[in-house]
Amino acid sequence: MNTDRFVVIGRIRTMVSPGGRADWMLVVGGEIASLGEGPVPPELSDAPVLDLGSGTVLPALHDAHVHLLSSGLTEMTVDVSRAQTMDDVFAIMADAARSFEGTILRAHSFDPDLLPEGRYPTALELDAISTEFPIYVRRRDGHSSIASTSALAFLDVPLDAPGVELEGGSPTGVLRAEAHARAATRSGELLTDEERVRAYHLAARRAASRGVGIVHSLVGATDPGDRDRDVELLLGVSGELAVDVVVYPQTLDVDRVVALGLPRIGGCILLDGSFSSGTAALDEPYADGRGRGSLYYSDDELTGFFRKAHGRGLQIAVHAIGGRAISQAIRCHAAACGTEAGEARHRVEHCELPTSSHLSEMRRLGISACVQPTFEHLWGGPGGMYERRLGADRMRRSNPFRTMLASGVRLAGGSDSYVTPLDSLLGIHSAVNRPNPSEQLSVFDAVSLFTSGAAWFSFDEKKRGTLEVGKEASFVVLGDDPFEVAPSSIESIDATALYLRGRIVDAGADA
């Protein structure tokens, strides 16, 4: 089919408004030239037709928070997420060890909160799998990990480093905080450029297979496993990837980002940790006796960074999960940027436990939030990890998506992949089916998180995020209509095709 000019026929959801519909769409030169309801006008009878039958068309989905390198690496390392018991973890690792030929056996997506034992493996248990090579296992949230005895030395983790868990003076193998960051960074440094490029391609193809055409990729030295020059590496190959990439360099080096010509800085610049690892900075102690977590920067350090980055015209993104971290982000933004933060569209990643006063201040200052609905799908609700860590009251107040939107705070949706699947349809499903019904979103608002909301975050709202005349013909074709199916089945909808600027994306192409 001629991709320079063609007509799309199907159930088209424009996402301009909850009822925005069209029956046909004319694509010319990669842009939307016209849309309409009813039969295709006679003057377009000579145009090739892409008849989608009962297929539903939405704007190409976005994912506004992706660790693209780490997401690709999950397909190149051992996946223990399917384990249902600790014995399953060991069996999966042992099976991988039998055919392993590298220097260090890596595994990902270990989650003790989903296992009946509710604990980490020990270094000695990993030693029992193999002593021929080091073994290194990352927790699903990316804020802690486990190393075999030889891996502790191989990854150059001093036993007196903050975050090394000791029992009777000996390391258990569990690493948190500085020790975890050191091990993860060192593990990443061992990867070759060829392995990194392959990981980028694998992650991009996975995104495309679920209808995600635009990813906000958080990349750089503060992301465990990434090296400082990974920003340049990603920029160099971004045009070859299956999807469009918006690069967020995770660094505090403002001058370097300006020299690269990029308009934004940050991502998971960690102001605190995570609920699951007990490192998010809370106002009150964890319900399971883990203390209150920690802030990773002083106010002076953070305000200085904000002031310099904002003064150079950069959009800023930082990670803040607990209430104390959110307070710090708001406080330092106010001191450094004032209400000009809104013009720069500064963003807080995750923002999981905001108070009403937080939301009021974020609205006043123009600070936005990138949220991850799939967190609630995995860990929310009665009996889930959030309730165990935070208690029932804070569990109900976590991730208050509807309240955040009602307060006037701008939201976009992300997966935090590799932490959860790079799957915006799952994110939409999770927002609609939020365990706390009072915070559930309508299908329109949920889809908007992953389309127009995310496009606004990257200053792209005039070219994509909705299907309108003059915008890119970037759209996804779905097997079912998320507005019509039972809410509980949204996650099962197939993405049958993805088009970027009028051209179909081959999600199965070789890297």
DABELWO-V744994 format. One record per residue. RES is the residue in three letters. SS is DSSP state (H for helix, E for strand, C for the rest). PSI is psi in radians with two decimals (999 if undefined). BURIAL is I if it has 24 or more other ideal C-beta (glycine too) atoms within 12 Angstrom, else O. Layout:
BEGIN
RES/SS/PSI/BURIAL, RES/SS/PSI/BURIAL
END
This chain:
BEGIN
MET/C/2.47/O, ASN/C/2.00/O, THR/C/-0.02/O, ASP/C/-0.49/O, ARG/E/2.06/I, PHE/E/2.86/I, VAL/E/2.29/I, VAL/E/2.24/I, ILE/E/2.22/I, GLY/E/-2.97/I, ARG/E/1.73/I, ILE/E/2.07/I, ARG/E/1.90/I, THR/C/-0.43/I, MET/C/0.31/I, VAL/C/-0.59/I, SER/C/2.90/O, PRO/C/-0.55/O, GLY/C/0.18/O, GLY/C/2.01/I, ARG/E/2.75/I, ALA/E/2.73/I, ASP/E/-0.35/I, TRP/E/2.76/I, MET/E/2.21/I, LEU/E/2.19/I, VAL/E/2.20/I, VAL/E/2.12/I, GLY/C/0.60/O, GLY/C/0.02/O, GLU/E/2.83/I, ILE/E/2.05/I, ALA/E/-0.57/I, SER/E/2.77/I, LEU/E/2.76/I, GLY/E/2.94/O, GLU/C/2.75/O, GLY/C/-2.84/O, PRO/C/2.70/O, VAL/C/2.31/I, PRO/C/2.57/O, PRO/H/-0.55/O, GLU/H/-0.20/O, LEU/H/0.21/I, SER/C/-0.37/O, ASP/C/-0.13/O, ALA/C/2.42/I, PRO/E/2.59/O, VAL/E/2.31/O, LEU/E/1.65/I, ASP/E/1.96/O, LEU/E/0.05/I, GLY/E/-2.13/O, SER/E/0.09/O, GLY/E/2.60/I, THR/E/2.35/I, VAL/E/2.25/I, LEU/E/2.81/I, PRO/E/2.59/I, ALA/C/2.32/I, LEU/E/2.60/I, HIS/E/2.78/I, ASP/E/1.93/I, ALA/E/0.14/I, HIS/E/1.63/I, VAL/E/2.32/I, HIS/C/1.56/I, LEU/H/-0.75/I, LEU/H/-0.91/I, SER/H/-0.59/I, SER/H/-0.76/I, GLY/H/-0.62/I, LEU/H/-0.43/I, THR/C/-0.39/I, GLU/C/-0.10/I, MET/C/-0.06/I, THR/C/-3.11/I, VAL/E/2.20/I, ASP/E/2.01/I, VAL/C/0.21/I, SER/C/-0.43/I, ARG/C/-0.10/O, ALA/C/2.38/I, GLN/C/-0.22/O, THR/C/2.93/O, MET/H/-0.61/I, ASP/H/-0.61/O, ASP/H/-0.72/O, VAL/H/-0.85/I, PHE/H/-0.66/I, ALA/H/-0.73/O, ILE/H/-0.76/I, MET/H/-0.73/I, ALA/H/-0.67/I, ASP/H/-0.73/O, ALA/H/-0.63/I, ALA/H/-0.52/I, ARG/H/-0.49/O, SER/C/0.19/O, PHE/C/2.41/O, GLU/C/0.12/O, GLY/C/-2.81/I, THR/C/-0.53/O, ILE/E/2.25/I, LEU/E/2.04/I, ARG/E/2.52/I, ALA/E/2.73/I, HIS/E/2.89/I, SER/E/0.54/I, PHE/E/2.29/I, ASP/C/1.69/I, PRO/H/-0.39/I, ASP/H/-0.24/I, LEU/H/0.10/I, LEU/C/2.54/I, PRO/C/-0.52/O, GLU/C/-0.48/O, GLY/C/0.55/O, ARG/C/2.97/O, TYR/C/2.68/I, PRO/C/2.89/I, THR/C/2.87/I, ALA/H/-0.70/I, LEU/H/-0.63/I, GLU/H/-0.63/I, LEU/H/-0.63/I, ASP/H/-0.61/I, ALA/H/-0.39/O, ILE/H/-0.77/I, SER/C/2.43/I, THR/C/0.08/O, GLU/C/-0.46/O, PHE/C/2.71/I, PRO/E/2.65/I, ILE/E/2.31/I, TYR/E/2.17/I, VAL/E/2.17/I, ARG/E/2.38/I, ARG/E/2.70/I, ARG/C/-0.62/I, ASP/C/-0.16/I, GLY/C/0.20/I, HIS/C/0.08/I, SER/E/2.93/I, SER/E/3.05/I, ILE/E/2.36/I, ALA/E/2.45/I, SER/C/2.97/I, THR/H/-0.81/I, SER/H/-0.50/I, ALA/H/-0.56/I, LEU/H/-0.75/I, ALA/H/-0.72/O, PHE/H/-0.63/I, LEU/C/0.13/I, ASP/C/0.89/O, VAL/C/1.89/I, PRO/C/2.45/O, LEU/C/-0.27/O, ASP/C/0.18/O, ALA/C/2.45/I, PRO/C/2.26/O, GLY/C/-0.15/I, VAL/E/2.04/I, GLU/E/2.24/I, LEU/E/2.59/O, GLU/E/1.99/O, GLY/C/0.50/O, GLY/C/-0.07/O, SER/E/2.55/O, PRO/E/2.37/I, THR/E/-0.32/I, GLY/E/-0.29/I, VAL/E/2.30/I, LEU/E/2.33/I, ARG/E/3.02/I, ALA/H/-2.26/I, GLU/H/-0.67/I, ALA/H/-0.74/I, HIS/H/-0.80/I, ALA/H/-0.69/I, ARG/H/-0.79/I, ALA/H/-0.76/I, ALA/H/-0.72/I, THR/H/-0.79/I, ARG/H/-0.68/I, SER/H/-0.73/I, GLY/H/-0.59/I, GLU/H/-0.38/I, LEU/C/-0.19/I, LEU/C/2.51/I, THR/C/2.84/O, ASP/H/-0.64/O, GLU/H/-0.71/O, GLU/H/-0.66/I, ARG/H/-0.77/I, VAL/H/-0.73/I, ARG/H/-0.70/I, ALA/H/-0.74/I, TYR/H/-0.79/I, HIS/H/-0.75/I, LEU/H/-0.76/I, ALA/H/-0.73/I, ALA/H/-0.71/I, ARG/H/-0.65/I, ARG/H/-0.74/I, ALA/H/-0.85/I, ALA/H/-0.61/I, SER/H/-0.33/I, ARG/C/0.32/I, GLY/C/0.18/I, VAL/E/1.99/I, GLY/E/-0.26/I, ILE/E/2.18/I, VAL/E/2.44/I, HIS/E/1.85/I, SER/E/2.08/I, LEU/E/2.00/I, VAL/E/2.47/I, GLY/C/-3.04/I, ALA/C/-0.45/I, THR/C/-0.09/I, ASP/C/1.99/I, PRO/C/2.24/I, GLY/C/-0.26/I, ASP/C/2.58/I, ARG/C/2.83/I, ASP/C/-0.67/O, ARG/C/0.10/O, ASP/H/-0.40/I, VAL/H/-0.87/I, GLU/H/-0.66/I, LEU/H/-0.78/I, LEU/H/-0.75/I, LEU/H/-0.61/I, GLY/H/-0.49/O, VAL/H/-0.04/I, SER/H/-0.62/I, GLY/H/-0.25/O, GLU/H/-0.17/O, LEU/C/2.81/I, ALA/C/-0.40/I, VAL/C/2.91/I, ASP/E/2.48/I, VAL/E/2.23/I, VAL/E/2.01/I, VAL/E/2.20/I, TYR/E/1.79/I, PRO/E/2.07/I, GLN/C/1.51/I, THR/C/2.78/I, LEU/C/0.03/I, ASP/C/1.55/I, VAL/H/-0.75/I, ASP/H/-0.71/O, ARG/H/-0.72/I, VAL/H/-0.73/I, VAL/H/-0.73/O, ALA/H/-0.53/O, LEU/C/-0.18/I, GLY/C/0.34/O, LEU/C/2.57/I, PRO/C/0.10/I, ARG/E/2.79/I, ILE/E/2.50/I, GLY/E/-2.62/I, GLY/E/-2.05/I, CYS/E/1.04/I, ILE/E/1.84/I, LEU/E/1.99/I, LEU/C/-0.41/I, ASP/C/-2.93/I, GLY/C/-2.18/I, SER/C/2.80/I, PHE/C/-0.79/I, SER/C/-0.62/I, SER/C/0.00/I, GLY/C/0.46/I, THR/C/-0.08/I, ALA/C/2.48/I, ALA/C/1.88/I, LEU/C/2.78/I, ASP/C/-0.58/I, GLU/C/2.73/O, PRO/C/2.73/O, TYR/C/2.61/I, ALA/C/-0.39/O, ASP/C/0.39/O, GLY/C/0.52/O, ARG/C/0.26/I, GLY/C/-2.68/O, ARG/C/0.09/I, GLY/C/-3.06/I, SER/C/2.64/I, LEU/C/2.41/I, TYR/C/-0.21/I, TYR/C/2.66/I, SER/C/2.83/O, ASP/H/-0.68/I, ASP/H/-0.75/O, GLU/H/-0.80/O, LEU/H/-0.74/I, THR/H/-0.68/I, GLY/H/-0.74/O, PHE/H/-0.82/I, PHE/H/-0.79/I, ARG/H/-0.75/I, LYS/H/-0.80/I, ALA/H/-0.78/I, HIS/H/-0.68/I, GLY/H/-0.43/O, ARG/C/0.15/I, GLY/C/0.38/O, LEU/C/2.46/I, GLN/E/2.42/I, ILE/E/2.40/I, ALA/E/2.29/I, VAL/E/2.67/I, HIS/E/2.14/I, ALA/E/2.07/I, ILE/C/-0.94/I, GLY/C/2.90/I, GLY/H/-0.70/I, ARG/H/-0.64/I, ALA/H/-0.69/I, ILE/H/-0.74/I, SER/H/-0.76/I, GLN/H/-0.75/I, ALA/H/-0.79/I, ILE/H/-0.80/I, ARG/H/-0.79/I, CYS/H/-0.58/I, HIS/H/-0.78/I, ALA/H/-0.72/I, ALA/H/-0.63/O, ALA/H/-0.60/I, CYS/C/-0.43/I, GLY/H/-2.61/O, THR/H/-0.09/O, GLU/H/-0.19/O, ALA/H/-0.58/I, GLY/H/-0.67/I, GLU/H/-0.58/O, ALA/H/-0.20/I, ARG/C/0.76/I, HIS/C/2.57/I, ARG/E/2.57/I, VAL/E/2.19/I, GLU/E/2.33/I, HIS/E/-1.20/I, CYS/C/0.97/I, GLU/C/-0.44/I, LEU/C/1.01/I, PRO/C/2.62/I, THR/C/3.01/I, SER/H/-0.61/O, SER/H/-0.62/O, HIS/H/-0.86/I, LEU/H/-0.65/I, SER/H/-0.75/O, GLU/H/-0.68/I, MET/H/-0.71/I, ARG/H/-0.75/I, ARG/H/-0.71/O, LEU/H/-0.26/I, GLY/C/0.44/I, ILE/C/2.30/I, SER/E/2.98/I, ALA/E/2.31/I, CYS/E/2.00/I, VAL/E/2.80/I, GLN/C/1.50/I, PRO/H/-0.52/I, THR/H/-0.36/I, PHE/H/-0.79/I, GLU/H/-0.62/I, HIS/H/-0.68/I, LEU/H/-0.68/I, TRP/H/-0.04/I, GLY/C/3.13/I, GLY/C/2.92/I, PRO/C/2.30/O, GLY/C/-0.10/O, GLY/C/3.08/I, MET/H/-0.68/I, TYR/H/-0.75/I, GLU/H/-0.71/I, ARG/H/-0.69/I, ARG/H/-0.71/I, LEU/H/-0.32/I, GLY/C/2.85/I, ALA/H/-0.71/O, ASP/H/-0.87/O, ARG/H/-0.55/I, MET/H/-0.75/I, ARG/H/-0.46/I, ARG/H/-0.09/I, SER/C/2.58/I, ASN/C/1.04/I, PRO/C/1.25/I, PHE/H/-0.82/I, ARG/H/-0.72/I, THR/H/-0.69/I, MET/H/-0.80/I, LEU/H/-0.74/I, ALA/H/-0.49/O, SER/C/-0.22/I, GLY/C/0.08/O, VAL/C/2.28/I, ARG/C/2.39/I, LEU/E/2.56/I, ALA/E/2.77/I, GLY/E/2.44/I, GLY/C/2.95/I, SER/C/-0.42/I, ASP/C/0.47/I, SER/E/2.30/I, TYR/C/-0.15/I, VAL/C/-0.76/I, THR/C/2.88/I, PRO/C/2.55/I, LEU/C/1.42/I, ASP/C/1.66/I, SER/H/-0.45/I, LEU/H/-0.66/I, LEU/H/-0.65/I, GLY/H/-0.74/I, ILE/H/-0.84/I, HIS/H/-0.78/I, SER/H/-0.63/I, ALA/H/-0.65/I, VAL/H/-0.60/I, ASN/C/0.49/I, ARG/C/2.30/I, PRO/C/-0.54/I, ASN/C/1.82/I, PRO/H/-0.53/O, SER/H/-0.26/O, GLU/H/0.17/I, GLN/C/2.58/I, LEU/C/2.69/I, SER/C/2.84/O, VAL/H/-0.72/I, PHE/H/-0.83/I, ASP/H/-0.63/I, ALA/H/-0.79/I, VAL/H/-0.65/I, SER/H/-0.58/I, LEU/H/-0.66/I, PHE/C/0.22/I, THR/C/-1.60/I, SER/H/-0.64/I, GLY/H/-0.82/I, ALA/H/-0.64/I, ALA/H/-0.65/I, TRP/H/-0.68/I, PHE/H/-0.60/I, SER/C/0.33/I, PHE/C/0.50/O, ASP/C/0.24/I, GLU/C/-0.32/I, LYS/C/-0.17/O, LYS/C/-0.30/I, ARG/C/3.08/I, GLY/C/-0.49/I, THR/C/2.87/I, LEU/C/1.77/I, GLU/C/2.73/I, VAL/C/2.31/O, GLY/C/-0.21/O, LYS/C/2.91/I, GLU/E/2.51/I, ALA/C/1.15/I, SER/C/1.97/I, PHE/E/2.78/I, VAL/E/2.52/I, VAL/E/2.17/I, LEU/E/2.59/I, GLY/C/-0.44/I, ASP/C/2.91/I, ASP/C/1.99/I, PRO/C/-0.35/I, PHE/C/-0.29/I, GLU/C/-0.51/O, VAL/C/2.90/O, ALA/C/2.36/O, PRO/H/-0.59/I, SER/H/-0.19/O, SER/H/0.10/O, ILE/H/-0.70/I, GLU/H/-0.33/I, SER/H/-0.02/O, ILE/C/2.36/I, ASP/C/2.45/O, ALA/E/1.88/I, THR/E/-0.36/I, ALA/E/2.67/I, LEU/E/2.30/I, TYR/E/2.31/I, LEU/E/2.10/I, ARG/C/0.74/I, GLY/C/-0.05/I, ARG/E/2.34/I, ILE/E/2.48/I, VAL/C/2.26/I, ASP/C/1.70/O, ALA/C/-0.20/I, GLY/C/0.11/O, ALA/C/2.57/O, ASP/C/2.58/O, ALA/C/999/I
END
